[in-house]
């Protein structure tokens, strides 16, 4: 199974994901064509940068010819711009019935929000509102229509709309509003559409069976936004990352943006440590800031995983020994099985077969470690009537397993617990323990086994 692993050790944002996609081999022209297909006045600038010694791809979105500025520069300009001139207040107050989202959702009134790893960026608007007027920007219905009209695949359209709806739903819940009343500021909506739609197209271009995501480093500190000072991660990010593993490395900036969280929420099938895989290629997408001693990048690793197998399971080579038996005394067969198991066979079993001259027979199969195969073969020759033993090597995958003791009214019984990716998949009481207790206390074997299972279930709930 082909997988892509998204390593968010420095957070996640839309532009970082786009950079990682390009760095991992998704053609830059695919993104340029996608942006052109949206027809929303945007263009991309793709460059190589270094973040704490790691070479990475940086993707910047230009809207109406303007590039975003870091938050600290924007705040200085905002403070100057909001000083009343000639008795007018240009602070762009919002109508209460609408929730307006800036780029990445959180920012000062009238400006864009945060890129991961950078204080909230800002794009200058080419249009200006008159005092007392305010453009509510694009709502979700308009954004859906723009995406549907774009010349991209239907599946990419569905993914992009799903990401936007996840983003809008989180904001609507935080502000106790209806999702259709959530509006994206005109410039912020352009930037978010580029990030989200290109992420959808790029993820499809990877041609992987699933995207797996690491735990996310969310950062720390606070951000100043339209609603005041908020803690990092901001409320929309927290809402979007419900069920996802998160942590903070102590860096006091916002590392996971709401847009980045919405992309992960929609694209990632699961969250896990770095999976067992054969690596084909990797790519690094850069954030805006370059932290000393911390690579502000997101890494995308692509390769082949062992399809359908548990990541914490083990794989081993075993020998399969087979012999056809058609003239062996049935009384002897049970003894042969016992001898093989005592001699180290991993398993033995038999299946009825119809042999030559229409004689009914038994197919004896023995599983063994390679180093025990010759010795077990000798036992088969010695204890049965066969004239030949077939041998082949196969790969066996086994789940992680452990033994625990449960307490019953008759004494302790061992249970074998099998797990996959940290989740218990099977458990069963040890037959020999149950058999011994049943014989000693003169109770039905099935009753002993059932009580052992119930004791384990109660232990899980306590």
Beta strands, then each sheet from edge to edge (+ up, - down):
strand 1: 2-7
strand 2: 42-51
strand 3: 54-63
strand 4: 99-101
strand 5: 138-139
strand 6: 182-184
strand 7: 210-213
strand 8: 216-217
strand 9: 222-225
strand 10: 228-231
strand 11: 246-247
strand 12: 268-271
strand 13: 277-286
strand 14: 297-305
strand 15: 314-325
strand 16: 347-354
strand 17: 360-369
strand 18: 390-398
strand 19: 400-408
strand 20: 411-420
strand 21: 423-429
sheet 1: 12+ 7+ 1+ 14- 13+
sheet 2: 2+ 3-
sheet 3: 4+ 6+ 5-
sheet 4: 8+ 11+
sheet 5: 9+ 10-
sheet 6: 16+ 17- 15+ 18-
sheet 7: 19+ 20- 21+
end
